[in-house]
Amino acid sequence: MTTIEQKAYAKLNLTLDVLGKRPDGYHDIQSVMQLISLCDDVSLDVGTGEDWKLECDQAGIPTDGTNLAWKAAGLFYQNMGKDPQGITIRLTKRIPAQAGLGGGSADAAAVLLALNRHEGSPFSQEELLKLAEKLGSDVPFLLSGGTKMAKGRGEALSALPTMPQCFYLVVKPDFSVSTPALYQAIDQAPEVYHPQTNAMVQALQKGDLLEVAGYLGNSFEPLVAAEHGEILAIRTVMEDCGALGSAMTGSGSAVFGIFDAFDMAAMASMQLMERYQTFLARNIEEGEV
Ligand code: C5P
């Protein structure tokens, strides 16, 4: 039996533009995505000689074959045409669930990366991305990391200039949002907010953090903020503490602020941590995954 370990990093959507519904039921999106240092720890025992098992330190996370990390291991070995002779997956969760941070998808991406390393790279990066796409729209990005443009349903990735160095404060309100329900709601919305993706790309090209922070935006945010005052309340605290910009990530409910000084991010965190889960994070570059 061999034990392998891998960090599973969370993502932020610096911009998320929902363009429209497709015939296959998914939505075309355009999103500037960033990998951040908030992470789960994934540990795998391969070749246990026992039934497959998943253990998680947090209640409420499925510990059977419905967990995306388990599915990722199944898909990996099915495509490799090998029986690993028993796997135990252990998840140490820090990324809050149903937050728009890609937590479950990050665990799945980490399993693919760890198993590919363990098995001597039977799959190229391109082949791994194809497997990732089968597991979920965000999994390919979480596998590759850095700063990327995601198009299609989120799986079509292209390179962007690296996000300037900064500090993120990520705050998770108590409520959670169902991603499919929110996609349905946006189809019914009389108006959809579209962030300025091109301006964001230009700001990244200039490497101008203040400008980047000014173009954060998310098509889902007005829908969620209309129902939950916490979104705006959290953003206001962050901006009062000196955040250069703030927005909701993914389908929520987590909100993030961008700071150029750690002490300001820490001060905002102190103000918000009594009521909410708060996390300080930095960028994770592509080569760090
Ligand atoms: O791809 P994933 O399984 O993460 O997506 C979860 C759900 O979110 C999908 O079943 C779909 O309802 C919705 N979705 C969508 N368009 C996307 C991504 C997700 O409609 N681009």
py3Dmol code that shows the C-alpha trace and the ligand (Angstrom):
import py3Dmol

protein = """\
ATOM      1  CA  MET A   1       0.000   0.000   0.000  1.00  0.00           C
ATOM      2  CA  THR A   2       1.211   3.530  -0.834  1.00  0.00           C
ATOM      3  CA  THR A   3      -0.040   6.785   0.705  1.00  0.00           C
ATOM      4  CA  ILE A   4      -0.058   9.887  -1.493  1.00  0.00           C
ATOM      5  CA  GLU A   5      -0.988  13.429  -0.567  1.00  0.00           C
ATOM      6  CA  GLN A   6      -2.142  16.418  -2.560  1.00  0.00           C
ATOM      7  CA  LYS A   7      -3.411  19.902  -1.742  1.00  0.00           C
ATOM      8  CA  ALA A   8      -6.806  20.774  -3.254  1.00  0.00           C
ATOM      9  CA  TYR A   9      -6.904  24.538  -3.840  1.00  0.00           C
ATOM     10  CA  ALA A  10     -10.066  26.663  -4.047  1.00  0.00           C
ATOM     11  CA  LYS A  11     -10.950  29.040  -6.897  1.00  0.00           C
ATOM     12  CA  LEU A  12     -12.360  32.516  -7.139  1.00  0.00           C
ATOM     13  CA  ASN A  13     -14.284  33.870 -10.099  1.00  0.00           C
ATOM     14  CA  LEU A  14     -12.802  37.360 -10.518  1.00  0.00           C
ATOM     15  CA  THR A  15     -15.462  37.804 -13.188  1.00  0.00           C
ATOM     16  CA  LEU A  16     -18.343  35.451 -14.011  1.00  0.00           C
ATOM     17  CA  ASP A  17     -20.532  36.289 -16.983  1.00  0.00           C
ATOM     18  CA  VAL A  18     -23.467  33.963 -17.734  1.00  0.00           C
ATOM     19  CA  LEU A  19     -24.037  34.344 -21.476  1.00  0.00           C
ATOM     20  CA  GLY A  20     -27.040  32.083 -22.077  1.00  0.00           C
ATOM     21  CA  LYS A  21     -28.575  28.626 -21.933  1.00  0.00           C
ATOM     22  CA  ARG A  22     -27.372  25.951 -24.355  1.00  0.00           C
ATOM     23  CA  PRO A  23     -29.320  23.120 -25.977  1.00  0.00           C
ATOM     24  CA  ASP A  24     -27.580  20.602 -23.646  1.00  0.00           C
ATOM     25  CA  GLY A  25     -29.033  22.361 -20.558  1.00  0.00           C
ATOM     26  CA  TYR A  26     -25.713  23.908 -19.454  1.00  0.00           C
ATOM     27  CA  HIS A  27     -24.981  27.631 -19.782  1.00  0.00           C
ATOM     28  CA  ASP A  28     -22.218  29.276 -21.752  1.00  0.00           C
ATOM     29  CA  ILE A  29     -20.105  31.356 -19.439  1.00  0.00           C
ATOM     30  CA  GLN A  30     -17.062  33.565 -19.610  1.00  0.00           C
ATOM     31  CA  SER A  31     -15.066  33.733 -16.416  1.00  0.00           C
ATOM     32  CA  VAL A  32     -11.682  35.016 -15.265  1.00  0.00           C
ATOM     33  CA  MET A  33     -10.685  32.444 -12.653  1.00  0.00           C
ATOM     34  CA  GLN A  34      -7.970  32.471 -10.014  1.00  0.00           C
ATOM     35  CA  LEU A  35      -6.615  29.655  -7.869  1.00  0.00           C
ATOM     36  CA  ILE A  36      -6.031  30.626  -4.207  1.00  0.00           C
ATOM     37  CA  SER A  37      -4.214  29.171  -1.228  1.00  0.00           C
ATOM     38  CA  LEU A  38      -7.366  28.201   0.730  1.00  0.00           C
ATOM     39  CA  CYS A  39      -7.210  24.408   0.426  1.00  0.00           C
ATOM     40  CA  ASP A  40      -8.356  20.958   1.497  1.00  0.00           C
ATOM     41  CA  ASP A  41      -5.833  18.176   2.151  1.00  0.00           C
ATOM     42  CA  VAL A  42      -6.416  15.013   0.149  1.00  0.00           C
ATOM     43  CA  SER A  43      -4.674  11.807   1.158  1.00  0.00           C
ATOM     44  CA  LEU A  44      -5.018   8.506  -0.716  1.00  0.00           C
ATOM     45  CA  ASP A  45      -4.036   4.992   0.375  1.00  0.00           C
ATOM     46  CA  VAL A  46      -3.708   3.014  -2.847  1.00  0.00           C
ATOM     47  CA  GLY A  47      -3.663  -0.803  -2.742  1.00  0.00           C
ATOM     48  CA  THR A  48      -5.310  -1.290   0.665  1.00  0.00           C
ATOM     49  CA  GLY A  49      -6.581  -4.743  -0.281  1.00  0.00           C
ATOM     50  CA  GLU A  50      -9.957  -3.706   1.159  1.00  0.00           C
ATOM     51  CA  ASP A  51     -13.185  -2.162  -0.160  1.00  0.00           C
ATOM     52  CA  TRP A  52     -13.038   1.442  -1.359  1.00  0.00           C
ATOM     53  CA  LYS A  53     -13.539   3.917   1.485  1.00  0.00           C
ATOM     54  CA  LEU A  54     -13.804   7.681   1.910  1.00  0.00           C
ATOM     55  CA  GLU A  55     -13.264   9.415   5.229  1.00  0.00           C
ATOM     56  CA  CYS A  56     -13.922  13.092   5.858  1.00  0.00           C
ATOM     57  CA  ASP A  57     -13.300  15.203   8.958  1.00  0.00           C
ATOM     58  CA  GLN A  58     -16.462  17.200   8.345  1.00  0.00           C
ATOM     59  CA  ALA A  59     -20.093  16.095   8.686  1.00  0.00           C
ATOM     60  CA  GLY A  60     -22.473  16.596   5.775  1.00  0.00           C
ATOM     61  CA  ILE A  61     -19.989  15.570   3.061  1.00  0.00           C
ATOM     62  CA  PRO A  62     -20.949  12.314   1.284  1.00  0.00           C
ATOM     63  CA  THR A  63     -18.538   9.464   2.096  1.00  0.00           C
ATOM     64  CA  ASP A  64     -19.652   7.046  -0.618  1.00  0.00           C
ATOM     65  CA  GLY A  65     -19.435   6.724  -4.404  1.00  0.00           C
ATOM     66  CA  THR A  66     -21.427   9.934  -4.868  1.00  0.00           C
ATOM     67  CA  ASN A  67     -18.482  12.026  -3.618  1.00  0.00           C
ATOM     68  CA  LEU A  68     -16.720  13.638  -6.599  1.00  0.00           C
ATOM     69  CA  ALA A  69     -13.289  12.634  -5.219  1.00  0.00           C
ATOM     70  CA  TRP A  70     -14.368   8.957  -5.234  1.00  0.00           C
ATOM     71  CA  LYS A  71     -15.776   9.382  -8.761  1.00  0.00           C
ATOM     72  CA  ALA A  72     -12.457  10.910  -9.866  1.00  0.00           C
ATOM     73  CA  ALA A  73     -10.503   7.882  -8.603  1.00  0.00           C
ATOM     74  CA  GLY A  74     -13.010   5.544 -10.299  1.00  0.00           C
ATOM     75  CA  LEU A  75     -12.770   7.405 -13.598  1.00  0.00           C
ATOM     76  CA  PHE A  76      -8.960   7.479 -13.424  1.00  0.00           C
ATOM     77  CA  TYR A  77      -8.541   3.715 -12.970  1.00  0.00           C
ATOM     78  CA  GLN A  78     -11.345   2.866 -15.393  1.00  0.00           C
ATOM     79  CA  ASN A  79      -9.565   4.869 -18.106  1.00  0.00           C
ATOM     80  CA  MET A  80      -6.212   3.401 -17.159  1.00  0.00           C
ATOM     81  CA  GLY A  81      -7.686  -0.094 -17.301  1.00  0.00           C
ATOM     82  CA  LYS A  82      -6.238  -1.050 -13.932  1.00  0.00           C
ATOM     83  CA  ASP A  83      -7.638  -2.270 -10.627  1.00  0.00           C
ATOM     84  CA  PRO A  84      -5.856  -0.376  -7.815  1.00  0.00           C
ATOM     85  CA  GLN A  85      -6.755  -3.184  -5.331  1.00  0.00           C
ATOM     86  CA  GLY A  86      -8.563  -0.929  -2.866  1.00  0.00           C
ATOM     87  CA  ILE A  87      -8.422   2.783  -2.194  1.00  0.00           C
ATOM     88  CA  THR A  88      -9.047   4.860   0.923  1.00  0.00           C
ATOM     89  CA  ILE A  89      -9.532   8.587   0.336  1.00  0.00           C
ATOM     90  CA  ARG A  90      -9.176  10.947   3.311  1.00  0.00           C
ATOM     91  CA  LEU A  91     -10.407  14.531   3.000  1.00  0.00           C
ATOM     92  CA  THR A  92      -9.434  17.241   5.475  1.00  0.00           C
ATOM     93  CA  LYS A  93     -11.857  20.015   4.576  1.00  0.00           C
ATOM     94  CA  ARG A  94     -11.185  23.710   4.902  1.00  0.00           C
ATOM     95  CA  ILE A  95     -12.948  24.971   1.774  1.00  0.00           C
ATOM     96  CA  PRO A  96     -16.581  25.562   2.776  1.00  0.00           C
ATOM     97  CA  ALA A  97     -19.160  23.601   0.755  1.00  0.00           C
ATOM     98  CA  GLN A  98     -21.789  25.281  -1.445  1.00  0.00           C
ATOM     99  CA  ALA A  99     -19.806  28.494  -1.392  1.00  0.00           C
ATOM    100  CA  GLY A 100     -18.835  29.028  -5.040  1.00  0.00           C
ATOM    101  CA  LEU A 101     -15.230  28.153  -4.163  1.00  0.00           C
ATOM    102  CA  GLY A 102     -15.157  24.832  -6.051  1.00  0.00           C
ATOM    103  CA  GLY A 103     -14.517  22.721  -2.929  1.00  0.00           C
ATOM    104  CA  GLY A 104     -15.809  19.342  -4.129  1.00  0.00           C
ATOM    105  CA  SER A 105     -14.366  19.901  -7.604  1.00  0.00           C
ATOM    106  CA  ALA A 106     -10.971  20.803  -6.109  1.00  0.00           C
ATOM    107  CA  ASP A 107     -10.867  17.472  -4.226  1.00  0.00           C
ATOM    108  CA  ALA A 108     -11.634  15.635  -7.492  1.00  0.00           C
ATOM    109  CA  ALA A 109      -8.894  17.534  -9.353  1.00  0.00           C
ATOM    110  CA  ALA A 110      -6.428  16.727  -6.537  1.00  0.00           C
ATOM    111  CA  VAL A 111      -7.279  13.004  -6.787  1.00  0.00           C
ATOM    112  CA  LEU A 112      -6.587  13.022 -10.560  1.00  0.00           C
ATOM    113  CA  LEU A 113      -3.256  14.834 -10.058  1.00  0.00           C
ATOM    114  CA  ALA A 114      -2.164  12.588  -7.190  1.00  0.00           C
ATOM    115  CA  LEU A 115      -3.056   9.329  -8.949  1.00  0.00           C
ATOM    116  CA  ASN A 116      -1.405  10.388 -12.202  1.00  0.00           C
ATOM    117  CA  ARG A 117       1.797  11.135 -10.301  1.00  0.00           C
ATOM    118  CA  HIS A 118       1.571   7.875  -8.359  1.00  0.00           C
ATOM    119  CA  GLU A 119       1.048   5.769 -11.497  1.00  0.00           C
ATOM    120  CA  GLY A 120       3.968   7.342 -13.404  1.00  0.00           C
ATOM    121  CA  SER A 121       1.936   9.782 -15.547  1.00  0.00           C
ATOM    122  CA  PRO A 122      -0.114   7.402 -17.727  1.00  0.00           C
ATOM    123  CA  PHE A 123      -2.120  10.467 -18.867  1.00  0.00           C
ATOM    124  CA  SER A 124      -0.820  13.667 -20.456  1.00  0.00           C
ATOM    125  CA  GLN A 125      -2.022  16.998 -19.028  1.00  0.00           C
ATOM    126  CA  GLU A 126      -4.421  17.252 -21.968  1.00  0.00           C
ATOM    127  CA  GLU A 127      -5.845  13.769 -21.269  1.00  0.00           C
ATOM    128  CA  LEU A 128      -6.220  14.586 -17.566  1.00  0.00           C
ATOM    129  CA  LEU A 129      -8.141  17.764 -18.488  1.00  0.00           C
ATOM    130  CA  LYS A 130     -10.521  15.621 -20.581  1.00  0.00           C
ATOM    131  CA  LEU A 131     -11.133  13.326 -17.588  1.00  0.00           C
ATOM    132  CA  ALA A 132     -11.616  16.393 -15.387  1.00  0.00           C
ATOM    133  CA  GLU A 133     -14.254  17.779 -17.735  1.00  0.00           C
ATOM    134  CA  LYS A 134     -16.332  14.606 -17.273  1.00  0.00           C
ATOM    135  CA  LEU A 135     -16.433  15.209 -13.510  1.00  0.00           C
ATOM    136  CA  GLY A 136     -17.657  18.819 -13.588  1.00  0.00           C
ATOM    137  CA  SER A 137     -17.382  22.170 -15.343  1.00  0.00           C
ATOM    138  CA  ASP A 138     -14.862  23.631 -12.830  1.00  0.00           C
ATOM    139  CA  VAL A 139     -12.621  20.581 -12.453  1.00  0.00           C
ATOM    140  CA  PRO A 140     -10.364  21.345 -15.487  1.00  0.00           C
ATOM    141  CA  PHE A 141      -9.521  24.803 -14.105  1.00  0.00           C
ATOM    142  CA  LEU A 142      -8.876  23.421 -10.628  1.00  0.00           C
ATOM    143  CA  LEU A 143      -6.477  20.902 -12.167  1.00  0.00           C
ATOM    144  CA  SER A 144      -4.435  23.527 -13.971  1.00  0.00           C
ATOM    145  CA  GLY A 145      -4.672  26.612 -11.751  1.00  0.00           C
ATOM    146  CA  GLY A 146      -3.079  30.046 -11.997  1.00  0.00           C
ATOM    147  CA  THR A 147      -5.078  32.799 -13.682  1.00  0.00           C
ATOM    148  CA  LYS A 148      -7.204  31.577 -16.612  1.00  0.00           C
ATOM    149  CA  MET A 149     -10.066  32.540 -18.878  1.00  0.00           C
ATOM    150  CA  ALA A 150     -12.784  29.845 -18.761  1.00  0.00           C
ATOM    151  CA  LYS A 151     -15.326  29.664 -21.565  1.00  0.00           C
ATOM    152  CA  GLY A 152     -17.875  27.126 -22.813  1.00  0.00           C
ATOM    153  CA  ARG A 153     -19.464  25.638 -19.701  1.00  0.00           C
ATOM    154  CA  GLY A 154     -16.228  26.458 -17.864  1.00  0.00           C
ATOM    155  CA  GLU A 155     -13.983  23.760 -19.320  1.00  0.00           C
ATOM    156  CA  ALA A 156     -12.477  25.695 -22.270  1.00  0.00           C
ATOM    157  CA  LEU A 157      -9.413  27.302 -20.694  1.00  0.00           C
ATOM    158  CA  SER A 158      -6.956  29.824 -22.038  1.00  0.00           C
ATOM    159  CA  ALA A 159      -3.954  31.500 -20.443  1.00  0.00           C
ATOM    160  CA  LEU A 160      -4.108  35.009 -18.984  1.00  0.00           C
ATOM    161  CA  PRO A 161      -1.374  37.203 -17.527  1.00  0.00           C
ATOM    162  CA  THR A 162      -0.667  36.291 -13.906  1.00  0.00           C
ATOM    163  CA  MET A 163      -2.806  38.055 -11.320  1.00  0.00           C
ATOM    164  CA  PRO A 164      -0.737  40.683  -9.452  1.00  0.00           C
ATOM    165  CA  GLN A 165       0.316  39.724  -5.925  1.00  0.00           C
ATOM    166  CA  CYS A 166      -2.401  40.566  -3.377  1.00  0.00           C
ATOM    167  CA  PHE A 167      -4.255  39.315  -0.297  1.00  0.00           C
ATOM    168  CA  TYR A 168      -7.756  37.880  -0.420  1.00  0.00           C
ATOM    169  CA  LEU A 169     -10.264  37.775   2.390  1.00  0.00           C
ATOM    170  CA  VAL A 170     -12.891  35.102   1.698  1.00  0.00           C
ATOM    171  CA  VAL A 171     -16.053  35.214   3.819  1.00  0.00           C
ATOM    172  CA  LYS A 172     -18.749  32.534   3.888  1.00  0.00           C
ATOM    173  CA  PRO A 173     -22.204  33.603   5.101  1.00  0.00           C
ATOM    174  CA  ASP A 174     -24.378  30.969   6.812  1.00  0.00           C
ATOM    175  CA  PHE A 175     -26.746  30.430   3.919  1.00  0.00           C
ATOM    176  CA  SER A 176     -25.932  28.267   0.904  1.00  0.00           C
ATOM    177  CA  VAL A 177     -27.061  28.478  -2.690  1.00  0.00           C
ATOM    178  CA  SER A 178     -27.867  25.623  -5.076  1.00  0.00           C
ATOM    179  CA  THR A 179     -25.942  26.128  -8.328  1.00  0.00           C
ATOM    180  CA  PRO A 180     -28.534  24.446 -10.627  1.00  0.00           C
ATOM    181  CA  ALA A 181     -31.353  26.470  -8.977  1.00  0.00           C
ATOM    182  CA  LEU A 182     -29.435  29.693  -9.531  1.00  0.00           C
ATOM    183  CA  TYR A 183     -28.798  28.871 -13.197  1.00  0.00           C
ATOM    184  CA  GLN A 184     -32.548  28.274 -13.502  1.00  0.00           C
ATOM    185  CA  ALA A 185     -33.309  31.590 -11.788  1.00  0.00           C
ATOM    186  CA  ILE A 186     -31.036  33.506 -14.138  1.00  0.00           C
ATOM    187  CA  ASP A 187     -32.982  32.100 -17.121  1.00  0.00           C
ATOM    188  CA  GLN A 188     -36.109  33.669 -15.641  1.00  0.00           C
ATOM    189  CA  ALA A 189     -34.526  36.991 -14.655  1.00  0.00           C
ATOM    190  CA  PRO A 190     -35.833  39.980 -16.637  1.00  0.00           C
ATOM    191  CA  GLU A 191     -32.313  41.399 -16.841  1.00  0.00           C
ATOM    192  CA  VAL A 192     -28.884  39.828 -16.477  1.00  0.00           C
ATOM    193  CA  TYR A 193     -25.846  41.754 -15.234  1.00  0.00           C
ATOM    194  CA  HIS A 194     -22.761  41.283 -17.411  1.00  0.00           C
ATOM    195  CA  PRO A 195     -19.339  42.128 -15.927  1.00  0.00           C
ATOM    196  CA  GLN A 196     -16.735  43.848 -18.111  1.00  0.00           C
ATOM    197  CA  THR A 197     -14.594  40.838 -18.957  1.00  0.00           C
ATOM    198  CA  ASN A 198     -12.537  42.574 -21.672  1.00  0.00           C
ATOM    199  CA  ALA A 199     -11.671  45.451 -19.349  1.00  0.00           C
ATOM    200  CA  MET A 200     -10.625  42.889 -16.702  1.00  0.00           C
ATOM    201  CA  VAL A 201      -8.315  41.173 -19.217  1.00  0.00           C
ATOM    202  CA  GLN A 202      -6.760  44.540 -20.130  1.00  0.00           C
ATOM    203  CA  ALA A 203      -6.256  45.338 -16.440  1.00  0.00           C
ATOM    204  CA  LEU A 204      -4.466  41.982 -16.018  1.00  0.00           C
ATOM    205  CA  GLN A 205      -2.316  42.738 -19.070  1.00  0.00           C
ATOM    206  CA  LYS A 206      -1.286  46.008 -17.426  1.00  0.00           C
ATOM    207  CA  GLY A 207      -0.658  44.213 -14.120  1.00  0.00           C
ATOM    208  CA  ASP A 208      -2.655  46.942 -12.384  1.00  0.00           C
ATOM    209  CA  LEU A 209      -4.159  45.512  -9.166  1.00  0.00           C
ATOM    210  CA  LEU A 210      -6.361  48.538  -8.454  1.00  0.00           C
ATOM    211  CA  GLU A 211      -7.872  48.324 -11.918  1.00  0.00           C
ATOM    212  CA  VAL A 212      -8.341  44.533 -11.651  1.00  0.00           C
ATOM    213  CA  ALA A 213     -10.152  45.018  -8.335  1.00  0.00           C
ATOM    214  CA  GLY A 214     -12.383  47.612  -9.987  1.00  0.00           C
ATOM    215  CA  TYR A 215     -13.617  45.175 -12.630  1.00  0.00           C
ATOM    216  CA  LEU A 216     -14.675  42.295 -10.338  1.00  0.00           C
ATOM    217  CA  GLY A 217     -18.229  41.251 -11.200  1.00  0.00           C
ATOM    218  CA  ASN A 218     -20.595  38.279 -11.227  1.00  0.00           C
ATOM    219  CA  SER A 219     -23.865  37.763 -13.153  1.00  0.00           C
ATOM    220  CA  PHE A 220     -25.281  35.782 -10.215  1.00  0.00           C
ATOM    221  CA  GLU A 221     -24.562  38.359  -7.546  1.00  0.00           C
ATOM    222  CA  PRO A 222     -27.583  40.677  -8.035  1.00  0.00           C
ATOM    223  CA  LEU A 223     -29.904  37.639  -7.794  1.00  0.00           C
ATOM    224  CA  VAL A 224     -28.350  36.356  -4.569  1.00  0.00           C
ATOM    225  CA  ALA A 225     -27.839  39.816  -3.032  1.00  0.00           C
ATOM    226  CA  ALA A 226     -31.518  40.651  -3.616  1.00  0.00           C
ATOM    227  CA  GLU A 227     -32.497  37.766  -1.315  1.00  0.00           C
ATOM    228  CA  HIS A 228     -29.625  37.980   1.170  1.00  0.00           C
ATOM    229  CA  GLY A 229     -28.550  41.334   2.615  1.00  0.00           C
ATOM    230  CA  GLU A 230     -25.361  39.702   3.996  1.00  0.00           C
ATOM    231  CA  ILE A 231     -23.667  39.878   0.590  1.00  0.00           C
ATOM    232  CA  LEU A 232     -23.688  43.675   0.504  1.00  0.00           C
ATOM    233  CA  ALA A 233     -23.111  43.946   4.276  1.00  0.00           C
ATOM    234  CA  ILE A 234     -19.921  41.845   4.052  1.00  0.00           C
ATOM    235  CA  ARG A 235     -18.681  43.753   1.000  1.00  0.00           C
ATOM    236  CA  THR A 236     -19.260  47.047   2.804  1.00  0.00           C
ATOM    237  CA  VAL A 237     -17.176  45.970   5.825  1.00  0.00           C
ATOM    238  CA  MET A 238     -14.369  44.848   3.501  1.00  0.00           C
ATOM    239  CA  GLU A 239     -14.372  48.074   1.537  1.00  0.00           C
ATOM    240  CA  ASP A 240     -14.533  50.174   4.730  1.00  0.00           C
ATOM    241  CA  CYS A 241     -11.394  48.305   5.852  1.00  0.00           C
ATOM    242  CA  GLY A 242      -9.579  49.233   2.640  1.00  0.00           C
ATOM    243  CA  ALA A 243     -10.440  46.463   0.143  1.00  0.00           C
ATOM    244  CA  LEU A 244      -9.635  47.617  -3.400  1.00  0.00           C
ATOM    245  CA  GLY A 245     -12.671  45.686  -4.627  1.00  0.00           C
ATOM    246  CA  SER A 246     -15.035  42.861  -3.629  1.00  0.00           C
ATOM    247  CA  ALA A 247     -17.549  40.472  -5.188  1.00  0.00           C
ATOM    248  CA  MET A 248     -19.366  37.172  -4.728  1.00  0.00           C
ATOM    249  CA  THR A 249     -17.600  34.103  -6.198  1.00  0.00           C
ATOM    250  CA  GLY A 250     -19.293  31.512  -8.450  1.00  0.00           C
ATOM    251  CA  SER A 251     -22.874  30.822  -7.454  1.00  0.00           C
ATOM    252  CA  GLY A 252     -22.109  32.026  -3.923  1.00  0.00           C
ATOM    253  CA  SER A 253     -22.587  32.374  -1.151  1.00  0.00           C
ATOM    254  CA  ALA A 254     -18.924  33.221  -0.407  1.00  0.00           C
ATOM    255  CA  VAL A 255     -17.778  36.796  -0.935  1.00  0.00           C
ATOM    256  CA  PHE A 256     -14.160  37.894  -1.373  1.00  0.00           C
ATOM    257  CA  GLY A 257     -12.252  41.144  -1.082  1.00  0.00           C
ATOM    258  CA  ILE A 258      -8.918  42.051  -2.661  1.00  0.00           C
ATOM    259  CA  PHE A 259      -6.370  43.923  -0.531  1.00  0.00           C
ATOM    260  CA  ASP A 260      -2.879  45.215  -1.279  1.00  0.00           C
ATOM    261  CA  ALA A 261      -1.925  45.202   2.414  1.00  0.00           C
ATOM    262  CA  PHE A 262      -2.133  42.159   4.704  1.00  0.00           C
ATOM    263  CA  ASP A 263      -2.976  44.190   7.810  1.00  0.00           C
ATOM    264  CA  MET A 264      -6.086  45.643   6.166  1.00  0.00           C
ATOM    265  CA  ALA A 265      -7.274  42.175   5.103  1.00  0.00           C
ATOM    266  CA  ALA A 266      -6.606  40.922   8.642  1.00  0.00           C
ATOM    267  CA  MET A 267      -8.546  43.844  10.134  1.00  0.00           C
ATOM    268  CA  ALA A 268     -11.557  43.122   7.917  1.00  0.00           C
ATOM    269  CA  SER A 269     -11.281  39.452   8.888  1.00  0.00           C
ATOM    270  CA  MET A 270     -11.318  40.355  12.618  1.00  0.00           C
ATOM    271  CA  GLN A 271     -14.465  42.407  12.118  1.00  0.00           C
ATOM    272  CA  LEU A 272     -16.269  39.648  10.234  1.00  0.00           C
ATOM    273  CA  MET A 273     -15.071  36.463  11.994  1.00  0.00           C
ATOM    274  CA  GLU A 274     -17.553  36.730  14.880  1.00  0.00           C
ATOM    275  CA  ARG A 275     -20.475  36.237  12.521  1.00  0.00           C
ATOM    276  CA  TYR A 276     -18.980  34.387   9.547  1.00  0.00           C
ATOM    277  CA  GLN A 277     -16.314  31.913   8.510  1.00  0.00           C
ATOM    278  CA  THR A 278     -13.366  33.946   7.221  1.00  0.00           C
ATOM    279  CA  PHE A 279     -10.209  32.883   5.365  1.00  0.00           C
ATOM    280  CA  LEU A 280      -7.121  34.839   4.310  1.00  0.00           C
ATOM    281  CA  ALA A 281      -5.511  33.649   1.087  1.00  0.00           C
ATOM    282  CA  ARG A 282      -3.013  34.479  -1.663  1.00  0.00           C
ATOM    283  CA  ASN A 283      -2.651  33.547  -5.324  1.00  0.00           C
ATOM    284  CA  ILE A 284      -1.545  30.049  -6.307  1.00  0.00           C
ATOM    285  CA  GLU A 285       0.370  30.115  -9.598  1.00  0.00           C
ATOM    286  CA  GLU A 286       0.086  27.425 -12.232  1.00  0.00           C
ATOM    287  CA  GLY A 287       3.402  25.762 -11.359  1.00  0.00           C
ATOM    288  CA  GLU A 288       2.534  25.548  -7.644  1.00  0.00           C
ATOM    289  CA  VAL A 289      -0.336  23.045  -8.041  1.00  0.00           C
TER     290      VAL A 289
END
"""
ligand_1 = """\
21
C5P
O -20.672 20.949 -14.234
P -21.249 20.846 -12.850
O -21.666 19.427 -12.526
O -20.359 21.420 -11.804
O -22.559 21.734 -12.859
C -23.559 21.648 -11.866
C -24.862 22.179 -12.450
O -24.753 23.586 -12.686
C -25.236 21.594 -13.792
O -25.983 20.432 -13.638
C -26.055 22.716 -14.419
O -27.364 22.701 -13.898
C -25.395 23.955 -13.882
N -24.400 24.542 -14.805
C -24.829 25.226 -15.932
N -23.903 25.794 -16.765
C -22.582 25.733 -16.486
C -22.122 25.037 -15.330
C -23.060 24.462 -14.506
O -26.035 25.326 -16.217
N -21.705 26.336 -17.296
"""
view = py3Dmol.view(width=600, height=400)
view.addModel(protein, "pdb")
view.setStyle({"model": 0}, {"cartoon": {"style": "trace"}})
view.addModel(ligand_1, "xyz")
view.setStyle({"model": 1}, {"stick": {}})
view.zoomTo()
view.show()
